Amino acid sequence: MRTAYAVQDVRAAERELMARLPEGALMQRAAAGLAAACAGLLGKVYGARVLLLVGPGDNGGDALYAGARLARRGAGVTAVAMDPERVHPGGLAALRAAGGRLAEAVPARADLVLDGLVGIGGRGALRPAAAALAERIPAGATVVAVDLPSGVDADTGEVAGAAVRADVTVTFGAYKPGLLIDPGATLAGEVRLVDIGLDPAASAPAAQALEHGDVAALLPRPTAVSDKYRRGVVGVIAGSLQYPGAAVLAVAGALRGGAGAVRYVGPAAEAVLARYPETLIGRGRVQAWVVGPGLGEGRAAEVARALADPVPVLVDADGLRGLDPAAVRSRPAPTLLTPHAGEAAALLGVAREAVESGRLAAARELAARYGATTLLKGATTLVCGEGGPVRVNPTGSHWLATAGSGDVLSGLAGSLLAAGLAVRDAASVAAYVHGLAGRTAARDAPLLAQDLAEALPEAWRL
C-alpha cells in the first residue's frame, strides 16, 4: 500500500532526521536521487541541455545541487531564478563550480527542465514571478518536478491558478496527498519516490492507495463450507420504465462482486431476468442493499425503506436526490454514498466546479455531514470516512467516463458489502477492480458499460 503524509508530518520527520545527520546531508541525498532520475530520463547526460527553474527555498536548493551533479557529467546546465537575490547560496556555488550558470532569461530550448520553484510548503496561487517562469518552459522538454509540481497544494491536490505540468515528479521520503489526488495527480505525471531515510510513520497517513496485494487479500473467496447464503445476498433497488438498463448493469456488477446471490426489486425485472436468469426477484432477506441507479423521480419511499433495513446500504445516483443527512446519520448500519461531482455538489449545495477543484474537501464534508463513507467518483476516485486516511484509487481508464459504468460499480461495491467486507474496504476494492476492468475492456478504445461488467472476472484475478 502506498501511503501519503501531510506536510506537517513530513516536516516533523525531516527535522528529526536532520538532527541526527551532518548539516546539508539530507539535501544531498535528495539531490543525488533527483539527479539519478534525471540522468535516467535523459539517457545520455553528456551534451544534454538542462534548465533549472529555481525558487528561493530548499526546493530550489535541491534543483541546484542536482543540476551540479548533471553538469559534472557533461550536461549544459542553466539556472533561472524566481528571485535572483534569494537563491540558495550553497546550491548556486555548487552549480557554478561544476560549470553551470545562472541566467536572467529562460532559454528557448532545453532537453530537460527541473521545476524547483515552489516546494511542499507552498499554498495558494503561484506568485507572478513563479507563474511567469512556469509559462515559459520550453516546448518539447521533459519536465521533472522537484518533490511536487509548483502550484499544486501538497496536502489536497488543489490548484489555485497557474501550475507546472510535469512529466515526472521525483518526491522525497514520502508520498504527499496532493500527488495522488486530482487535479494535482494529473499535473504530477509519473511519481517516483526517492528514499532519503525519512520515517514519517510515527504519524497517521493522510492518504492511502491500495496495491494489487492489498486488494487480493481483501477479495472474498468461497471456502469448502460456503453456500450462496453464507456468501451473502445483495439486494438491488434500481431501474425504472425510463432507465431499465441501469437495473441490468447494477445487477451485472453485483453478480460478479463476490456475494452468493443477487435479489432484484423494481420495475425492470423482465429485462434483468432476460439477461441474468440467476437473479432472484422480489423482496427478501439480504445482507446489503444497493439503491438508486436509474431509479427515476418520485421513489423516495423505496430509498427510505432500504435505509430502514439494519444492513449496509449503498446509495447512488437518483437515490441521492434529497437525501436526508439525519436519516443517514441515525442508521445503526454503515452507509456508502457513491456520487459523482455533480451529485456531490447537489448534496453539498455548491457549484460542481467547487467539488472538482476541491475533491478532498468535498469528500470529507460529505462523510462528516452524512456520517457515511463517501466514494467520490472521478478521474481519481476518493473513498473517505469520518475518520482515518482518505483512500485514493490508482486504477482506471478515461474510457470509464461512459453511461452505465457507475451502475456497474454500485452493484460491485454492494456485493462486496454483502459478502462481509467493511464499508471502506468494500468501496476501495470495488473502485480498484472496477478500474482494472476498465483498462482491460477499453484497450485504448471506447467501451460499453456491459463490456466493463464482462471484464470484471479477469480483473478479479489480478
N, C-alpha and C positions, 0 to 999 in steps of 0.2 A: 504494500500500500504506500502510495506517495503521500507524504504529509507536508502541509504548509503551515508556517507560523507567522503570527502577527509581527509587525515591525518592532514593537516594543520588546517582544520576547527575543527576537533576533539580536537586537541591540544589547540586551542584557547578557546574552550568551557571548557576544563579541567582547564585551567588557571583561567578563570572567576569563575568557581565553587570553586576551591581551595582557592581563595582569600576570600571566604565567609565562609570557613569551618576551623575547628581546623586542625593543621598540622597532616598529616597522615590519616585523616578521609576518604579521597577518596580511598586510597589504602585498608583500612579496609573494606569499602563497597564492593570493587571488590573482595577481598579475601573471604568475607563471602558468596557472591553469587557463587564464584568458588567452595568453599568447599561444599556448599549445593548441587551443581550439581554433584560433585564427589561422595558425600555420596549417592545420588540417584542412580548413576550408579553402585556403589559397592553393594548396598542393605544392607549388613552387614558390618559396618565400623570396628568394634572391631576385631582385628586379621588380618585385611587386610594388604597386603604388598604394600606400596605406594612409588613410585620413583619420585623424583623431579629432572628434568634437568634444571639447574639454570644458567641464563645468568647474566651479571653484572648490568643490568638496572632495571627499575621499574617492568618490566615483570617478572624478577627473584624474585623481592620482593613480587609480587602478589602470585607467586607459593609458596614461603617460608611461608608467613602468612597463606595461605590456608592449607599448609601441617601442620602447627602448630595446626590449628583447628581440622584437622583429627587426629593428634597424641593425642590430648586431649580426643578424643573419642575412643582411644584404638587402632588406626592403628599403624603399624610399619612403620615409615616414614624415608626414606633415601634420602638425597640430594647429588647430584654430580654437582660440579660447573665447568662451562666452564673455568673460571679463578678464582682459589681459593683466589687470592689476592684482588679480586674486587667483593665479594659477598655483597649483600645488608645487612648492619650491623644489622638494626632493625629486618628484617625478619629472619636472621640467629639466632639472640638472642632469638626470639620468638619460633623458631623451637626447639632449644636446651632446652629451659625452659619447653617445652611441652613433652620432651622425645625423640625428633627426633635427627638425627645425620647427620653430613657431612662426606661423604666418598670420597675416592680418585678414586674408580673404580665403574663402573656400575654393580650392582648385576646381577646374572644370571636369577633371576626370579622376577616378580612383577605382582600384580593383576591390578594395575592402574599406568599409567605414566603421569605426568604433564609436558608438554612441555613449559617451561618458558625460553627458550634460547634467543630468539630474539622477540622483540615486533613490534608494528606497524611502528616504525621508521626505521626498517631495510631495506636496499636497496642492490640489487645485490646478489651475491652468498654468502652462509654461509662461515664464516671463518673456516679454517681447524679444529680448536678445537671444534666448534659447530657441524660441519658436522660429526666429529668422534663420538660425543655423540649421534647424531641422528641415526647414523648407528648401534649403539649398543643397541637400545631399545629392551628389552626382547620380544621374540616371545610370542604371546598369550595374552599380556597385553592390556587392554583398554587404548587407548591413548587420552588424553584430551589436546587440545591446549589452551594456555592462551592468549586470545584476538585474536590470529592469528597463524596458523601453521608457525613455523620457516622456513625461506627460501621462503615464499610467499610475494610478494610485495603487501602491503595493498591497494595501490591506483589502481593497474592494474590487480592483479591476476597473474602476470608473475612469473615464476620460473627460476632462472638463473643457478641452479645446484642442489645439494642435498637439499632436503626439508623433513620436517616431514609430514607423512601421518596420520592425526588424525581421530579417530572415531567420536569425538565430539569436536567442538570448542565453548568455552564459551567466548563471546565477550562482552565488557563493554560499556554501554552508547549509542552506535550507531553501526549499521552495517557498515562495511568497504567494498568498492567496490571489493576488492580482494577476499572477502568471497563469492561473488556472481558470479564472472567471472572466467571461466576456464583459465588455469589449477588449479588456486587456489581454486576454488569452489569444485573441486573433492577432493583435499587434505584436505579440511576443514571438510568433513563429515557432520554430523548434526550440524547446527549452532544454539546456544542458546544465546539469548540476555539477559544480566543482567542489570537491571535499577539501575544506581548509581547516579541518579539525574542530569545527563548531559542534556543540551539543545543545540544541535548544529543547531537548526532550524533557527537561525539568518543567517546562510549561506545557499546558494542553495545546494541541494543534488547533489552529483556526479553521483549517480545511483539510479534507482528505479526498484522494482519488483512488478508487479501487483498481486493482490489477487482476489479471487472469486468475492467479492463485487464490486471491481473496474471494472472488466470485465462485470459483469451483468448489471452495469449501462451504459456501452458503447454499448452493443449489440443493433443493430437496431431492433425495434419492429413495426409491422404494426399497424395502427390505423383504425378507422371506415371510414376514407376518403381515405385510401390507395388504390392504384391500382398498377398494375405491373410497370407502367412507373414512378409513383411518388416514388416507392420504389427503382428505379434505374435500369438501364440496363448496364451490364458489357460485353464488347467485349473481346473475346479470340482469339488471333492470335497464333496458336500453331500447332504442329504436322507436319509430313511430310510423304512421302511414306515409309521412313525407320522407323519412330517413330510415327505411328498413335496413339499408346496407350497414349502418352504424351498429346495429344489433349483430349482424352476421360477423362483422370484423371484431367486435368486442368478444364474442363467443370464440372466434378463431384464436385470438390471443390467449383467452382463458384455457382453452383445451390444451394448449401447448405450454402451459405455465406451471405444471408440476402438481396441481391438485388432481384428485381421483375422478371427479365428476364436475360437470357444469350444469347448473339449473337456470333456465331462461324464463323470465317473466316479462311479458309485453305483447304488443300487437303484431310483432314480426315473426311469430312462431313458425308460420308456414315457410317463410324464407330461410329461417335458421335451420329447420329440420331438412329442407331440401338440400342444403349444403352440408350440414353436420347432423346426421341422424342419431349420433350417440348422445346428443344433448337431451337433458331432462327438461320437461316443460311444466310450468306451473310452480306455485309456491311450495315450500317445504323447508326442512331444516338445512341450514348452510353454516359454514364456518367463517364466511366473509361475504360481503356484498360489493358489487360494482354497480353504481347508479349514475346515469346521466348521459352517456353517449347517444346523440341523436334523439333525445327524449322529446324534444319539442317543447312548446309552451303549454302552460295550464296543467302540469302534472307534478306540482309541488308536493301534493299529498303522498305520492309514491316515494319522493326523496325523504320526506318526514318519516314515513313508515320504515324505510331502511335504516335511518338514523336511530329509530326507537329500538331496533334489534340490538341486544348487547353483544355484538360481534364486531370485528373490524369492518369498517366501511370505507370504500374509495369513492370519492365524489369527483366527477369530471364533467366538462362541457356544460350542457344545459342544466345539469344538476347543481351547478354552481350559482345559477341565477338567483339573486335574492337570498342567498344562504344566510341564515341567522347565526351570528357568532355565538350567542348564548346557547342555542340548541346544540351546537357542536361542542362547546366547552363543557357542557353538562353531561356528556356521554360517558358511561363507565368503560367503554372500549375505545381502542385507538381509531382515529380518523385520518385518512390520507386525502389531501386535496391535490389535484393534478391540473392546474391551469396553465394555459399559455399566457403570453404577455398581455394580450387584450383582456382575457378573463381576469387575470390578476389585477389589472388596472381598474376594472369594474368593481371588483371586491373591495379594493382599497380606496375607491373614489378619486383616482388620479388619472392623468393622461397616460396613454400607452407609452409615450416616449419617456416618461419618468421611470417606468418599470424597466424599459430596455436599457436605459443609461445607468440605472442603479439596481441591477438584478439582485445582488446580495441583500441590499437593504429591503427590497420588496419581499423577497422570500422570508427573511427574518420577521418582517412586520406581519405577514400573513400567518406565520406559525404562532406568533405571540397573540395576535388578535383572536384567532380561532381555537387556540390550544390544540392545534393539529400539526401533523407532519405535512410539509408542503413540498411537492415536486413541481418546480417551476420549469416548464419545458422551454427549449430554445437551443441555440447553437451549442451552448454548454448548459446542459440540464443541471439544476441545483436541487439537492434534497436537504431540507432544513427542518429541524425540530425546535422546540422551545429552548433546548439546551444542547450542549455538545457542538462539535465542529460541523460545519456545512460539508456535505459530500458533493463533489463535482464529478459529473460523468465524463470520462475521457473518450468514449466511443461515439460513433455516429457517422452520418454522411449528410451532405447538404441535400441529397435527393430525398431525405426523410421528410422534407417540407412538402408533403403531398396529402391530399384529402384522405382521411381514414387512418393514417399512421398512428395518431393519438388514441383512436379507439382500440387498436391492437395493443398498444402499450397499457391501456387501462385494464383490459382483460388479463394480460400477462401479470401485471402487478397484483391484481385482485386474486388471481390463482395462487400466487406466492404467499399472499396473506392467509388464504385458506389452508395452505399446506403447512402453516405454522411459523413462517418467518416473522421476526419482529418488524414493525412497520417501517423503520428506517432502512433495515436490510432489504425488505421486500421492494421498496421503492428504488433503492440503489441498484440492486441486482437486476430488476426489470429494466431500468434505463440502460444498464450496461449491455445486457443480452439483446435488447431491442436495437441498440446502436450497432452491435456486431452484425445482427441480421440485416440491418440497413446497408451496411458495407457489402455484405455477401450478395444481397439481392440486387443492389444497384449496379455494381461493377462498372462505374463511370457512365451510367446511362439511366434515363428515367425509370422509376419503378412504380408499381401499383401497391396499394396497401395490402392486397391479397398476396402479392409476391413476398412482401415483408413477413406476413404470417407464415407462409410456407417455408421461409428461410430460418425460422426460429429453431427447429430441431438441430440444424447444422451449427448455429451459433451456440446453442446449449452445450454442444460437445466441446466447445472452447478449443 
